[in-house]
Amino acid sequence: MNKLLDSNLFNQEFVPKRHKFRDGRAKLGISLAFLSTKRFGMEEKMKKRLMAVSVLAATAISLAACGSGGGAQESSQNTEAEVRQEVGEETQKEETQEEPQQAQAHTVTFYDSDGTTVLQTVEAEDGALLEEYVPEKEGYTFAGWFATPQMSHRFDFETAITEDTSVFAGFVSYVEDTRTFVILGSGKSPVLMESSWGSVVGDAQTMQKEENPEANIYTITLDLEQGDEFQFAMNSAWENQRGYGYLNTITLDGEEYFANSGGLGDTGVKRANIKVNVPGNYTFTLTTYPGEDTYDTTASSYSEDNKENFNINPYDSIAWVYNGESEASGIETHTDYYIKGAKITDWKDVYSDETKFTEENGIYTLTITLEEGDEFMFTSLVTAEDVESVGNEYIRYVNIAEDDAESLSYVTGTESANLVAGAGGSYTFTYDPSTQVLTVAFE
């Protein structure tokens, strides 16, 4: 029986794992007391099981008197091996349960605006959200956290950390902003209908500047309807535009409230129109740092005369609060559609019976004669309570269904999605606003 006891089973070396405190100090994962208790427990289990083996062995020997002795010896050895395997499996199972693996951690480094000076380093568990803090720097104002050292866009603290991450602080010197900012745009809400892309700039469109000797903060509260488009700028000439790229976020509770609607001409994301996805009452806060203004001199249409149309700032931001449903949501509006093109209107907005679609049961139709090669599109005009405003809905080549071979045979499209007449003659255009699909017929 003594041959069943293998001293090596009880003299196995336990190699403790090393863990780390959050400050980086090492600690042993298994204490000496734990090792002693663990070893004692294993010995007790082994003794109990060996006693059972002894009984079985004795029985086997008794049976051997009536049979083959070799069979009893083999049975005893098999039982011993099974006991050893079972004890080993249980021990391994207990170690796994008692020593759970730690979650993977990532290093997040907060840098100064120079991109090299470390302000703080933290460890974040995989999938966790960072907690924002406000650093201080004598003589400077903190302008937020950015995802790149060039301060090209702000860091999103609502995005889970899945890898080592760098965050960069924006520090600026305070300079008083003497500019006036207004909202410019178009849509079906009262303020933007009156604005009509900046043709009207009044009290309703003007942002209010707070009396603050340490910050430049402008606010405006207004109703917006779904599909409305707008930006903030100094005036109706659209100087110092602050558009989609300045929003600090577009989501609330997982829903996107705004979208990038692009713009006319050579437009980057910072000067792109903001399109409303969710109607309601909003308060917008524009924070500016005029001492950090720069100009997009790489734009193809940039010049010294129009440089204020290319004014950009890496630190300016637009925050917003959704206050609830729109107070003016009950106002009825009506939309009409007109053709606008290179030859037909000299790219001017001409609102006449000849250029206007006729409406019947929600379907709009226009029959008009076009010259071969004329480039054109269709615009909208919104009317509400006797107030007319240039709409932000445009009908282009992309509104023709891809499988509408007949319509596509009469016109072609440009890079900007305008339509081009394939031949001179009479065209009939039919548009369904509910599906936003355009069809073309030619005589």
C-alpha positions as CSV (number, residue, x, y, z in Angstrom):
1,M,0.0,0.0,0.0
2,N,2.9,2.4,0.6
3,K,3.7,2.3,-3.0
4,L,0.4,4.1,-3.7
5,L,1.7,7.2,-1.9
6,D,3.7,9.4,-4.3
7,S,5.6,12.1,-2.3
8,N,6.1,14.1,-5.5
9,L,2.3,14.8,-5.5
10,F,2.6,16.7,-2.2
11,N,5.9,18.4,-3.1
12,Q,4.8,20.1,-6.3
13,E,6.1,23.7,-6.4
14,F,3.3,26.3,-6.4
15,V,4.4,29.3,-8.6
16,P,2.4,32.3,-7.5
17,K,1.0,34.7,-10.1
18,R,2.1,38.3,-10.0
19,H,-0.6,40.9,-10.0
20,K,-0.4,44.7,-10.0
21,F,-1.9,47.4,-7.9
22,R,-3.4,50.3,-9.9
23,D,-0.2,52.3,-9.0
24,G,2.0,49.6,-10.6
25,R,3.3,47.8,-7.4
26,A,3.5,44.1,-7.6
27,K,1.8,41.8,-5.2
28,L,1.8,38.0,-4.9
29,G,-1.5,36.3,-5.8
30,I,-1.1,33.4,-3.3
31,S,-0.1,33.8,0.3
32,L,1.9,31.3,2.4
33,A,-1.1,30.7,4.6
34,F,-3.1,29.9,1.5
35,L,-0.4,27.5,0.3
36,S,-0.3,25.6,3.6
37,T,-4.1,25.3,3.7
38,K,-4.2,24.2,0.1
39,R,-1.5,21.5,0.7
40,F,-3.2,20.3,3.9
41,G,-6.6,20.1,2.1
42,M,-5.0,18.1,-0.7
43,E,-3.4,15.7,1.7
44,E,-6.7,15.1,3.5
45,K,-8.5,14.4,0.3
46,M,-5.8,12.0,-0.8
47,K,-5.9,10.1,2.4
48,K,-9.7,9.6,2.2
49,R,-9.5,8.4,-1.3
50,L,-6.5,6.1,-0.6
51,M,-8.5,4.5,2.2
52,A,-11.2,3.7,-0.3
53,V,-8.6,2.3,-2.6
54,S,-7.3,0.1,0.2
55,V,-10.7,-1.5,0.7
56,L,-11.1,-2.1,-3.0
57,A,-7.6,-3.6,-3.1
58,A,-8.3,-5.9,-0.2
59,T,-11.5,-7.1,-1.9
60,A,-9.6,-7.6,-5.1
61,I,-7.0,-9.7,-3.3
62,S,-9.7,-11.9,-1.7
63,L,-11.2,-12.5,-5.1
64,A,-7.8,-13.3,-6.4
65,A,-7.8,-16.4,-4.3
66,C,-10.5,-17.7,-6.5
67,G,-9.2,-16.3,-9.7
68,S,-6.2,-14.7,-11.4
69,G,-3.9,-12.7,-9.1
70,G,-2.7,-10.6,-12.1
71,G,-6.3,-9.3,-12.6
72,A,-6.5,-8.1,-9.0
73,Q,-3.1,-6.3,-9.3
74,E,-4.2,-4.6,-12.5
75,S,-7.5,-3.5,-10.9
76,S,-5.7,-2.0,-8.0
77,Q,-3.3,0.0,-10.2
78,N,-6.2,1.2,-12.4
79,T,-8.0,2.4,-9.3
80,E,-4.9,4.3,-8.1
81,A,-4.5,6.0,-11.4
82,E,-8.1,7.1,-11.5
83,V,-7.9,8.5,-8.0
84,R,-4.7,10.5,-8.9
85,Q,-6.4,11.9,-12.1
86,E,-9.6,12.9,-10.2
87,V,-7.6,14.7,-7.5
88,G,-5.5,16.5,-10.1
89,E,-8.7,17.6,-12.0
90,E,-10.4,18.9,-8.9
91,T,-7.3,20.7,-7.7
92,Q,-7.0,22.4,-11.1
93,K,-10.7,23.3,-11.1
94,E,-10.3,24.9,-7.6
95,E,-7.3,26.9,-8.6
96,T,-9.2,28.3,-11.7
97,Q,-12.2,29.2,-9.5
98,E,-10.1,30.8,-6.8
99,E,-7.9,32.9,-9.2
100,P,-10.2,34.6,-11.8
101,Q,-8.4,36.4,-14.6
102,Q,-8.3,40.1,-14.5
103,A,-10.0,42.2,-17.2
104,Q,-7.7,43.6,-19.9
105,A,-6.6,47.2,-19.2
106,H,-5.5,50.0,-21.5
107,T,-3.3,53.0,-20.8
108,V,-4.8,56.4,-21.5
109,T,-2.4,59.3,-21.6
110,F,-3.5,62.9,-21.3
111,Y,-1.1,65.3,-23.0
112,D,-0.7,69.1,-22.9
113,S,-1.4,71.1,-26.1
114,D,2.3,70.7,-27.1
115,G,1.6,67.0,-27.7
116,T,4.5,65.8,-25.6
117,T,4.1,66.9,-22.0
118,V,2.1,64.3,-20.0
119,L,-0.5,65.7,-17.7
120,Q,-1.9,62.4,-16.4
121,T,-1.9,58.7,-17.1
122,V,-4.7,56.4,-16.1
123,E,-5.5,52.7,-16.6
124,A,-8.9,51.9,-18.1
125,E,-10.6,48.5,-18.3
126,D,-11.4,47.3,-21.8
127,G,-14.8,48.7,-22.9
128,A,-14.9,51.4,-20.1
129,L,-15.6,55.1,-20.6
130,L,-13.1,57.7,-19.6
131,E,-14.0,60.2,-17.0
132,E,-13.3,63.8,-18.1
133,Y,-11.5,66.2,-15.9
134,V,-10.5,69.9,-16.3
135,P,-6.8,70.6,-16.1
136,E,-5.4,74.0,-15.2
137,K,-2.6,76.0,-16.8
138,E,-1.6,79.4,-15.5
139,G,-2.5,82.2,-17.9
140,Y,-4.5,80.0,-20.2
141,T,-8.1,78.9,-20.7
142,F,-8.9,75.2,-21.1
143,A,-10.8,74.7,-24.4
144,G,-11.6,71.0,-24.2
145,W,-10.0,67.6,-25.0
146,F,-9.0,66.6,-28.6
147,A,-8.4,63.3,-30.3
148,T,-5.4,64.5,-32.3
149,P,-2.4,66.7,-31.5
150,Q,-3.5,69.0,-34.4
151,M,-6.8,69.6,-32.5
152,S,-8.7,68.6,-35.7
153,H,-11.6,67.1,-33.8
154,R,-12.7,66.7,-30.2
155,F,-12.3,63.6,-28.2
156,D,-15.5,61.6,-27.7
157,F,-15.8,60.6,-24.0
158,E,-18.9,58.5,-24.9
159,T,-16.7,56.0,-26.9
160,A,-15.5,52.9,-25.1
161,I,-11.8,52.5,-24.6
162,T,-10.5,49.4,-26.5
163,E,-6.8,50.2,-26.9
164,D,-4.1,52.4,-25.6
165,T,-5.3,56.0,-26.2
166,S,-3.8,59.5,-26.3
167,V,-5.9,62.6,-25.5
168,F,-4.7,66.2,-26.0
169,A,-5.7,69.3,-24.0
170,G,-6.6,72.5,-25.8
171,F,-5.3,75.6,-23.9
172,V,-5.9,79.1,-25.3
173,S,-5.3,82.7,-24.3
174,Y,-8.5,84.7,-23.7
175,V,-9.3,87.4,-26.3
176,E,-12.6,89.2,-26.2
177,D,-14.8,88.5,-29.2
178,T,-16.5,91.6,-30.5
179,R,-18.3,89.9,-33.3
180,T,-22.1,89.2,-33.6
181,F,-23.3,85.8,-34.6
182,V,-26.6,84.8,-36.2
183,I,-28.3,81.7,-37.3
184,L,-28.7,81.3,-41.1
185,G,-30.6,78.6,-42.8
186,S,-33.9,77.4,-44.3
187,G,-36.7,75.0,-43.5
188,K,-40.2,74.8,-42.1
189,S,-39.6,76.3,-38.7
190,P,-40.5,80.0,-38.3
191,V,-37.0,81.4,-37.6
192,L,-35.4,79.6,-40.5
193,M,-38.2,80.3,-42.9
194,E,-37.8,84.0,-42.2
195,S,-34.0,83.6,-42.6
196,S,-34.3,82.0,-46.0
197,W,-30.6,81.3,-46.2
198,G,-29.6,84.6,-44.7
199,S,-31.8,86.9,-46.8
200,V,-33.3,88.1,-43.6
201,V,-31.3,88.7,-40.4
202,G,-33.2,90.1,-37.5
203,D,-33.7,89.8,-33.7
204,A,-35.1,86.3,-34.1
205,Q,-31.9,85.1,-35.8
206,T,-29.4,86.9,-33.6
207,M,-27.5,85.0,-30.8
208,Q,-27.2,86.7,-27.4
209,K,-23.7,87.1,-26.0
210,E,-23.3,86.6,-22.3
211,E,-21.7,89.2,-20.1
212,N,-18.6,87.2,-19.1
213,P,-15.1,88.8,-18.8
214,E,-13.4,85.4,-19.1
215,A,-15.3,83.7,-22.0
216,N,-17.0,84.4,-25.3
217,I,-20.4,82.6,-25.1
218,Y,-23.3,83.1,-27.5
219,T,-26.7,81.4,-27.1
220,I,-30.0,81.1,-29.0
221,T,-33.2,79.1,-28.3
222,L,-35.6,78.3,-31.1
223,D,-37.9,75.7,-32.6
224,L,-36.6,73.5,-35.4
225,E,-38.4,71.1,-37.7
226,Q,-37.2,67.9,-39.2
227,G,-35.2,68.6,-42.4
228,D,-34.3,72.1,-41.4
229,E,-30.7,73.1,-42.3
230,F,-28.6,75.9,-40.7
231,Q,-25.3,77.3,-39.7
232,F,-24.0,80.1,-37.5
233,A,-22.1,83.0,-39.0
234,M,-21.4,86.7,-38.6
235,N,-23.7,88.0,-41.3
236,S,-25.8,87.2,-44.4
237,A,-22.5,87.0,-46.3
238,W,-21.7,83.8,-44.4
239,E,-18.5,85.1,-43.0
240,N,-16.9,83.2,-40.1
241,Q,-19.2,80.2,-40.6
242,R,-19.6,77.8,-37.7
243,G,-21.3,74.6,-39.1
244,Y,-21.5,70.9,-38.5
245,G,-17.9,70.3,-37.7
246,Y,-18.1,72.5,-34.6
247,L,-20.8,70.5,-32.9
248,N,-19.5,68.8,-29.8
249,T,-21.9,65.9,-30.4
250,I,-24.8,64.9,-32.6
251,T,-26.3,62.2,-30.4
252,L,-28.5,62.0,-27.3
253,D,-29.4,58.7,-25.7
254,G,-28.0,56.8,-28.7
255,E,-30.2,58.7,-31.2
256,E,-28.7,61.1,-33.9
257,Y,-30.4,64.5,-33.7
258,F,-28.3,66.1,-36.4
259,A,-26.6,65.2,-39.7
260,N,-24.0,66.6,-42.0
261,S,-25.8,68.1,-45.0
262,G,-22.8,69.4,-46.9
263,G,-22.9,72.8,-48.5
264,L,-22.3,74.7,-51.7
265,G,-19.0,75.0,-53.4
266,D,-15.6,74.2,-51.7
267,T,-17.0,73.2,-48.3
268,G,-15.2,71.3,-45.5
269,V,-16.9,69.6,-42.6
270,K,-16.6,72.7,-40.4
271,R,-18.5,74.8,-42.8
272,A,-21.1,72.1,-43.7
273,N,-24.8,72.7,-43.1
274,I,-26.4,71.1,-40.0
275,K,-29.5,69.1,-40.8
276,V,-32.1,68.5,-38.2
277,N,-33.2,64.8,-37.7
278,V,-35.3,65.3,-34.6
279,P,-37.8,68.2,-34.5
280,G,-38.2,70.2,-31.2
281,N,-37.1,73.2,-29.2
282,Y,-33.3,73.6,-28.9
283,T,-30.8,75.9,-27.1
284,F,-27.5,76.3,-28.9
285,T,-24.3,77.6,-27.2
286,L,-21.5,78.8,-29.4
287,T,-18.2,79.3,-27.5
288,T,-15.5,81.2,-29.5
289,Y,-11.7,81.8,-29.1
290,P,-11.0,84.5,-31.7
291,G,-7.3,84.6,-30.8
292,E,-7.0,81.2,-32.4
293,D,-8.8,81.9,-35.7
294,T,-7.0,80.7,-38.9
295,Y,-7.9,80.6,-42.6
296,D,-8.3,77.7,-45.0
297,T,-5.9,79.1,-47.6
298,T,-5.9,75.7,-49.4
299,A,-9.4,76.2,-50.6
300,S,-9.5,76.7,-54.4
301,S,-11.7,79.8,-54.2
302,Y,-9.8,81.4,-51.3
303,S,-8.6,85.0,-51.8
304,E,-7.7,87.9,-49.5
305,D,-10.9,89.6,-50.4
306,N,-13.1,86.7,-49.3
307,K,-10.9,85.2,-46.6
308,E,-13.5,85.6,-43.9
309,N,-15.6,83.1,-45.7
310,F,-12.8,80.6,-45.0
311,N,-12.2,81.5,-41.4
312,I,-11.9,78.4,-39.2
313,N,-11.0,77.7,-35.6
314,P,-9.8,74.4,-34.0
315,Y,-11.2,75.4,-30.5
316,D,-14.6,77.0,-31.2
317,S,-17.5,74.7,-30.3
318,I,-21.3,74.4,-30.6
319,A,-23.1,72.7,-27.7
320,W,-26.8,72.1,-27.7
321,V,-29.7,71.1,-25.4
322,Y,-32.9,69.5,-26.5
323,N,-35.7,71.2,-24.5
324,G,-38.6,69.2,-25.8
325,E,-41.3,69.4,-28.4
326,S,-41.5,72.4,-30.7
327,E,-44.0,75.0,-29.7
328,A,-44.7,75.9,-33.4
329,S,-45.1,72.3,-34.6
330,G,-48.8,72.9,-35.5
331,I,-48.0,75.5,-38.2
332,E,-49.0,74.2,-41.7
333,T,-46.6,74.6,-44.6
334,H,-46.8,74.0,-48.3
335,T,-43.9,73.3,-50.6
336,D,-43.6,74.1,-54.3
337,Y,-40.9,73.0,-56.7
338,Y,-39.2,75.0,-59.5
339,I,-36.6,74.4,-62.2
340,K,-33.3,76.2,-62.1
341,G,-30.5,75.8,-64.7
342,A,-27.6,77.2,-66.7
343,K,-29.6,78.1,-69.8
344,I,-33.2,78.0,-68.6
345,T,-32.8,80.5,-65.8
346,D,-29.1,81.5,-65.9
347,W,-28.8,79.7,-62.5
348,K,-31.1,82.3,-60.9
349,D,-34.1,81.4,-58.8
350,V,-37.1,82.3,-61.0
351,Y,-40.5,81.7,-59.3
352,S,-43.0,81.8,-62.2
353,D,-45.8,79.7,-63.6
354,E,-43.4,78.6,-66.4
355,T,-40.8,77.2,-64.1
356,K,-43.2,75.9,-61.4
357,F,-44.4,72.3,-61.0
358,T,-48.2,71.8,-60.8
359,E,-49.5,69.6,-58.0
360,E,-52.3,67.1,-58.1
361,N,-53.0,64.6,-55.3
362,G,-49.6,65.0,-53.9
363,I,-47.8,64.4,-57.2
364,Y,-45.9,67.3,-58.9
365,T,-45.5,67.6,-62.7
366,L,-43.6,70.1,-64.9
367,T,-43.5,70.1,-68.7
368,I,-40.9,72.4,-70.2
369,T,-38.7,72.9,-73.3
370,L,-35.0,72.5,-72.8
371,E,-32.0,72.9,-75.1
372,E,-29.5,70.1,-75.6
373,G,-26.8,70.1,-73.0
374,D,-28.6,72.4,-70.6
375,E,-27.5,71.7,-67.0
376,F,-30.3,72.1,-64.4
377,M,-31.8,71.0,-61.1
378,F,-35.0,71.6,-59.1
379,T,-35.4,73.8,-56.0
380,S,-38.1,74.3,-53.4
381,L,-40.0,77.2,-52.0
382,V,-41.8,76.8,-48.6
383,T,-44.9,78.8,-47.7
384,A,-46.3,79.1,-44.1
385,E,-48.9,81.7,-43.0
386,D,-48.2,83.9,-46.1
387,V,-44.4,83.7,-45.4
388,E,-42.3,82.3,-48.2
389,S,-38.8,80.9,-47.8
390,V,-36.3,79.2,-50.0
391,G,-36.5,75.6,-49.2
392,N,-33.6,73.1,-48.5
393,E,-35.1,70.3,-50.6
394,Y,-33.4,69.8,-54.0
395,I,-34.3,67.4,-56.8
396,R,-31.3,66.1,-58.7
397,Y,-30.1,63.3,-61.0
398,V,-29.8,61.0,-57.9
399,N,-33.6,61.2,-57.5
400,I,-34.1,59.0,-60.6
401,A,-34.4,55.3,-59.7
402,E,-31.4,53.3,-60.7
403,D,-33.6,50.8,-62.6
404,D,-35.6,53.4,-64.4
405,A,-33.8,52.9,-67.8
406,E,-36.2,55.1,-69.8
407,S,-35.8,58.2,-67.6
408,L,-32.0,57.7,-67.5
409,S,-31.9,57.5,-71.3
410,Y,-33.1,61.1,-71.6
411,V,-30.7,62.8,-69.2
412,T,-27.2,62.4,-67.8
413,G,-25.7,63.5,-64.5
414,T,-22.8,65.7,-63.4
415,E,-20.3,65.2,-60.6
416,S,-22.5,67.5,-58.5
417,A,-25.6,65.4,-59.4
418,N,-27.2,68.1,-61.6
419,L,-29.1,66.9,-64.6
420,V,-28.1,67.5,-68.3
421,A,-30.6,67.4,-71.1
422,G,-29.6,64.7,-73.7
423,A,-31.4,66.5,-76.5
424,G,-33.4,69.6,-77.3
425,G,-37.1,69.2,-77.0
426,S,-40.1,69.0,-74.6
427,Y,-39.5,67.2,-71.3
428,T,-42.0,66.2,-68.6
429,F,-40.8,65.7,-65.1
430,T,-42.8,64.0,-62.4
431,Y,-41.9,64.1,-58.7
432,D,-43.3,62.2,-55.7
433,P,-42.2,63.9,-52.5
434,S,-43.3,60.9,-50.4
435,T,-40.7,58.7,-52.2
436,Q,-38.4,61.5,-53.4
437,V,-38.4,59.7,-56.8
438,L,-38.2,61.7,-60.1
439,T,-39.2,60.3,-63.5
440,V,-38.5,61.8,-66.9
441,A,-40.4,61.7,-70.2
442,F,-39.3,63.2,-73.6
443,E,-41.0,64.2,-76.8
